[in-house]
Structure formats: C-alpha cells, structure tokens
Amino acid sequence: MFNPLSHCIEGANIPVETTTGLTKRVYFNNAATTLALKPVMHKVDCNVPLLTYTDAPGPLGERTTINYDDVRDVVLNFVEGDENKDTVIYVKNSTEGINLISNLLCQEDPDQIVITTAMEHMANYLPFVTRFKTKVVKVTKKGELDLLDLERKLKMYKGKVKLVTVTGASNVTGITPPIYDIAKLVHKYGAKILVDAVQLVQHKPFTMKPHSMDEHIDFVVFSAHKCYTPFDGGVLIGPNDFFSKYRPYLEGAGITKFVSSKRIIYSDPPTRFEAGFPDIFGIMALGQTIKFLENLGMNNIFEYEKALYDYMKMRLKTIPKVKIYAENSNQINIPYISFNIKGMYHTDVADYLAYNHGIEVAAGSAGADIYVQSLLGVSAEDAYAKYLTGKPYGIIRVSLGMYNSFSEVDSFINALKKL
C-alpha cells in the first residue's frame, strides 16, 4: 500500500541539478525535517483566504478558533492522553516545549537535580544542563541507554530528582529506549518523566498510557515539521494540575483574563503559555497530518519502514570499509542508520551523494553531539581539538520515511559503490 505514497508528497521525485545533469531527487534526511504531505498543503491553501485572528468577531473568527482549538483533541487522541487530566500546549517546536518545562521546573526549585542522557539531541540536553545540577546517563557499547546507570543515579539522588528527560527515539541510530520501563523506574523514585517524541510519533504507535499505571509518560513533546508538514508548530502535553502552578514562560498578549495597572490575572493552561500571535497554519497542518497518519495506520507505517530499514542495512553492509554505528542493538525501531566510510571524511561523502546523485543525507553530529562522540569513541578533549582544526568529527546519517522506496535504497547503494 505504500509503494505509490511518494505521489502524496511535495518535492518527492522532482528532478534536481547534479554534475551529470537532471536526476530524480532522493530525500534521505527525514530526521532533520520531512517533506510535506500534499493533503496537508491543500488544507492550508484552502484556509489562507479565510485567515483571521482567533476569537475575532464573526463567523470566520469563530471558524478559525474552532479549527485551531480542535487540534488539541486530535493530538490528545493520537498519543492516548487523558482528556480530563492532560492538556496540550501549542509551542513553536519541541525545543521550545522542552525549554518551557525547564523554565517551569526552575521556578519551582532551581536547586533540584534533573537526569538526562548521553543519547539526547541538544534540544533535550542544553535546556537542562545550563539551568540545573544535571546528571547524564551513560550509553553502552551497543549505543543503548545504560539503565543500570540510570537506577544508580536515581538511588544516589533520591528525593532530589524531580525529572528524568529521555528521547523516545535517537535521531542518530534509530534506537528506541524502553521508555515504559524507564517510566516505571523513574516513578519508583518519585520523579516524573519527559519523553522527547519528535523522532518517534511519525514512525510507530505511541501511547502515554493511563495516569494510574507506573508506565505512564508524564510529559511528551513533538514537532510538526518532523511529521510531514513544512511549518513550525509543536505540542507539549502534560498534566493540567502541573501547569496550573506556574507563571508563563513568555509574557505577552493573549495569556490573561484581566490586566490593570494594579492586577494581572493569568488565563488557565494551556492559554497561559501561548503568548503572542497563534501559529494557526502550523497547528492546522499538524492536525491534518495526524489524521493522515492515522488513516494509513501507524502499525502499517512501522512495518513498511522496518522492512525498508532492514533492506538498507543489509545492502550497506556489503560495501567494504563501511562502519555502521550501533548496528548490534536490538532496540532499533526507527529507520535511521549512521555510518562512516574508512578513509573518507563524512561531509565529503554527503556532498558527493548530493552533487553527483541528487541524494540528500545528513553529515556531522546531527545535533546529538555527546552521543556521536560516544559512538565514535572521541573524548571531549579530542572533540574540541578536532573542532579547532576546522575538521570536526561526525557521521553520515540516512533517515528514511514512509514515502521512501526500495528502488531509492538501490540508487543510494549504487552511488556509494562508485566512490
């Protein structure tokens, strides 16, 4: 059912200029940002002429407000949140959502300890290590999270740890940490868990699980631009009772019930945390893409992408001098592969693929600096030394999506064999 899906994608299969002339584009950088679904763009295009402000007087204002707010229900249903206990806050992207959580925790207790991991994208690392006494969970030689190290840290700092923040899926290796086992462990020691699901929800089924379960996920963030829209827009989902305790992260119009020179009464969440002009089309696009994914079936998407990943890995391993990172992990459920070719610099390979064959991949640290250093066996000192030379460390990353095909994988492998 997925073979013809590229016809639903803006920019897939278009001709691009290469050193050998026009070549069909192959987009293998979906972990950075996905290409856009045509049905999503159609939805937005149809609503552009009807643009007005949310809560504006009149039928168009009412229509815009309903369409905008209804996406909260779409999102909550998608992750199986609790409509009576959870709220959906619209944010610019997952990075902003994580910074929001960090800010609120800092309001409560700036001396608390936050546990993050060495697998994280910098979006789920820097907002905590720059504000808190942060402990970082190690990764194993397989590239997986060291859960024994996590429990050691939870025991050591019991009562001081309020939050453990972890990726739902690595943007480098596609490893999906056992988030429900982690949640159970975190709750055992009286802390809450935040899952950065920006690389997860578009690839496989996800549930927050009920609040009554030890495996419940307390907070979730993800972004629209990773889910087949070309727009900003994201969501932070979590318990309404938690958000009700705090002041806004951003001050501005639209977040208050009343303001005078003597008094400010803030709105209830989620509005309290959504200052400024609403991202109407970004949120509208997110709602539409979730409906599209649900109609396809997340299990169907997962099974197709898993087959595509297995094929890619099998063919990549036939190429001499290719080093695949975390290839022995049993936790890879997202179709991403990071590798290097012995004797070749990672950006040279990526440039060769793009300029000669129209194949787009990522090259560098992919925003997961600590994790990539660990995979490469590069110390912090060596990483800095390499940075100073102007030739920093890095990997080549292929990240597949539901519209990629087996024939595109063949084109990629054939291109590499010509190096």
N, C-alpha and C positions, 0 to 999 in steps of 0.2 A: 504493500500500500504506500510505501514511502519513496519508491523509485522516481515518480514524477514530481515529488514535492518541490523541487527547485523552481518549478514554474510559479509557485506561490511566493517567491522571494524576490524582492527588488535587488537587482545587481548581481544575481547569480547567473553564471554562464555568459555574461556580457563579454565582448571582445576587448582586450586591453593591449596596449602597445608594448612589445618586447623587442629585444635586439634582433629577433628573427621575423618581425612583423606582427600582425594582429594574432593574438592567441586567446582562446577561451579562458576566462578568469577562473581560478580555483581558490576559494577562500577557506583557509585552514587556520584562522585566527579568531575563532568564536569565543574563546575565553576572554579576549580583550573587549570585544563588542561583537554582537551578532549582526548579520544583515537583517533587513526589515521585512516583515510579512506584508504582502500586498493587501490582504484584507484589513490589516491594521491601518495602513496608509489611506485606504478607501474610506474607512470610518472617520479618520481625522479630516480628510479632504471634504467630506460631506458636511462636516460641522464647522469648518472655518468660516463660511459665510454667515453662520448663526452666532458667531462669537459675541459674547457679552460677559460682564462680570458675574461671578456667583452672587446670589442673593440680590441681584438687580431687580427693580420693579418690572412687572410684566411677564408675559408667557415665555419669552426667550430666556429671561433671567431664571425663571422657575425651572425650565427645561435644563439649562446648563447646570444649575445647582443639583438637581436630581441625578443627572448623568455623572456628575463629579462625585457626589457622596455615595452613590450606589456601588462604586468600585470597592469601597471598604468591605461590603458584604461579599463581593466576588473574591477578594483577596482572602478574607477570613475563611470562606468556604474552601478555597484552594489549599490552604495549609491546615484545615480542620481545626481552626481556633474555636474558642468558646465565645459565642456572641454575647453572653451575659457577663463574662469576666474579662475578656480581652478587648483591646482597642487597636485600631490601625491608624498610625500617624503617617501622613504623607511627608516625605523628605525629598531632597534633591536627588539623592542616590544613597547607596548603602553606607558610603563613607560618612556622609552627614548623619545618618541614623546612628552609627556607632559613636560618632563624636557627641551626639545628643545624650546617649546613655552614659558616656564617660563624664560629661558635664553634670548630669543629674547626680551621679554617684559622688562626685566631688563636692556638690552642695551638701550632701548628707554627711560625708566623713572623708576628708582629704587624706587621712592617715591610714585608711583601710588598705588591704592588700588585694590586688587583682592578679589572677593567674591567667596568662595567655600561653601561646605555644610557639615553638620554633618553626611550625608549618605555615604560619599565618601570612597572608598578604599584608602589606604595610597599613592598609586601611583598618585592620583589626589588631594592629600591633602598636603603632605610634600613638594613637589617642589614649592609650593606657600607660605605656612606658614613660611618656612625657608628663603625666599627671600624678601617677601613683607609685607606691612601692610595688613593683611588679615582679612576679616570679614567672619564669619561662619554662614550660615543659619541654623536655628534650625529644628528639626523634631518634628512632632506632636505625640500625644499619640498613634495614629494608625501606627506610623512608617513612615509616609509620610513627604515629604518636606513641610515646612510651607511657602507657597507663600506670605502670608501677611508679614512675617518677611523679606522675600527677597525684597519685594517692599519697606518696611520701610528702609532697608539698602541702596537700590538704591536711594531713595529720600534723605536720610541723607547725602550720599557721592556723590551726583550728580556732574558730571564733574571730579571726581577723580577716578571713577571706569572705568577701561579700559576693564576688562574681568570678566565674570562670568563663572565658570567652574563647571560642574554638570555631574553626572553619568547618562547614558542612561538607566541603569537597576542596581538595587542593587545586589551585589554578595552574599548578606546575605538573603534577604527576597524575591527577585524577583520583587520588586516594580519597576515600570517604571514611573518615574516622568513625568509630562506633558511637555515635552521638547519644544514643539512648542508654548505653552502658555508662557513658561519661556523665549523663544527666543523673542517673541513679546514684552514682558515686558522689557527685557534687552535692546533691540534696542530702545525702547521708551525713555530710559535714556542715550542713546548714547554710550553704551558699546557693546562688542562682546561676543559671547557665544562659549565655547568649550564643546563638549559632549564626554565623555569617553564611547565609544560604545563597549567596549571589552566584555561585557556580553549581548549585545543586538543583534548585526547583524547576529549571527548564529541561533537566535531563532525566529525572526519575521521580517517582512518587515520594511525597514528603508529608508528614503529619506532625503537628505539635504534641499530639497525644493529650488525653484529658488531664486537667489540673489535679485530679485525685491520684494519678499514677506517679510513682517515683521517677519514671522515664519522661515525664512531661518536660517540654522545652519551654523555658520561661520567656525568652525573647528571641525574635527572628528578624533578620533584615535581608532584603534583596533589592535589586535594581531592575528597572525596565529595560535598559539598553543591553542587558545580557539576555533578555527574553524576547528577542526578535522585534524590538521597536528601535527607531533611530533617535529616540528622545531621552532626555533626562527624566527623572521621576523615580521614586523608590518608596519603600514602606518599611516602617519599624513597627513590629507587632509585639504586644506585651500586656501585662495585667493593668487594667484601668486603675486599680487601687494604688499601684506603684506610682504611676504617672501623676495621679491627683495630688501627691505630696509635694511636688516641686514647682519652682518658678520656671518660666520659659527659658529656653536656651538662647533664642533670638527674640529681641524686643521689636515691636512694630505694630502696624495696624492689623486688625482682624483677629486679635487674640484676647480681646477684653469684652466684658459685658458692660462695664461702666468705667469712665475716666473723668476725673475733675482735677483741679489743681491741688486737691487735698486727699483724693482717694483713687485707688486703682483696684478694680475687681476683675480678676482674670476669668476667662472662659474655662469650662471644663475641658479635659482632654477629649479628643485629640486636638481640637481647635487651638487650645492654649499654646501648642508647639508648632503652629503653622502660620508664622508671621509673613506678611507681605502678599504679593500677587500670587494667587494659586496657579500651579502648573497644570492648567486644565487639560491641555492636549497630551502632555506626558502621562498623566494619570488615566485619561481616557484610553490612550494607546495600551497602557499596561492592562487595563481591564479587558480590552478586546483580545489581546494576545493570550491572556489566561484562558479565556473562553475557547480560543482556537486550540490551544494545547489540550484542554480538557476534552474537546470533541475528538481529537486524534487519539487520546488515551495515553496517559503518562507511562503506563506499562508497555504499550506498543512502541513509544519513542525510546524507552530504555532498552528494549530488546533489540531494536534495529541498530541503535548506536553501539551497543555491546558487540554485535556481530561485526560492525564496521571497524571498531577498535581492535578486535581480535585479528581481523584480516590485516589491518595496518601494522600491527606489532609483528605478526608472522612474516610479512614481506620485508619489513625494516630489518629484521634480524638476519636476513640473507645477505645484507650488504656488509662487506668487510670493513673493519675499522669503525663501525657504528657502536657507540656506547649508549645504552638506554638506561635511564635512571629509575630506580625503584621498581625494576622490572620483575622482581621476585615477590612483590607484595600481593597478598590475596585480597586486599581491600580496594582495588581499583574498580570503580563502578562508573566513572565518568570518562568519556572518550578523549583523553588528553595523553600525549606522550612527549616527554622531554628527552633530548639526546644530544650528543656531540659526535663529530667525526674526527678521529685521530689525525692530527697534523693540520687541521683546518680551523680557522677562527670562526666562531658562531655567527657573527654578523656577515662575514664573507659568504657563508653558505646561504643565509637568508636573502642576501642581496642577489646572489646567483639565481635562486629559485624565482624571485620576483621579477628581476630584469630580463632573464632569459626564458622563463617558462610561464610567467603570469601566475605563479603560485605564492600566496601570501601566508607566511608563518610569523611567529614571534621570535625575537632573539634578544637575549640579555638576562636580567634577573626576574623578569615578569612581575615586578613589584613585590616579590617574595624573597627579599634579599637574604634573610637569615637562613631560610630553608634551602635556597640554592647553594649558599656557601656550605651548608651541611652535606648536601648531596654530592658536591664536588670535592669535599674534603679540604676546603680552603679555610684557614683560620681567619679570625677577624683582622689580625695584623697583615696577613698576606693579601686579604681582600683590599685593604686600604692601600697597600703598596702597589697592587695592580691598578687600582683606581688612579693613583698618582702618575703612572706611566702613560695614561690615556688609552690603555688596552685592558679594560676591566674584564673580570671573569663573566661567564654567562653560559646559557644553554640555548638550544634551538627547540622551540615548542610547537607541536602540531596540536590544535584543538578542534575537534570535529563537532558538527551539529547535525540536526535531524534532516537537513537538506543536502548534506554531502553524500557522495556516491562511491561505490566500489571502483568505478572507472576513474574517478578523480584520484583515488589512492594509487591506482596503477600509474597514472600520469606522474604523480609525485615520486614514486619509487623509480620510475624510468629516468626522471630528471636527475635524481641523486646518483644513479648508476653512471651517468655521463660525466660526473665530476672527475 
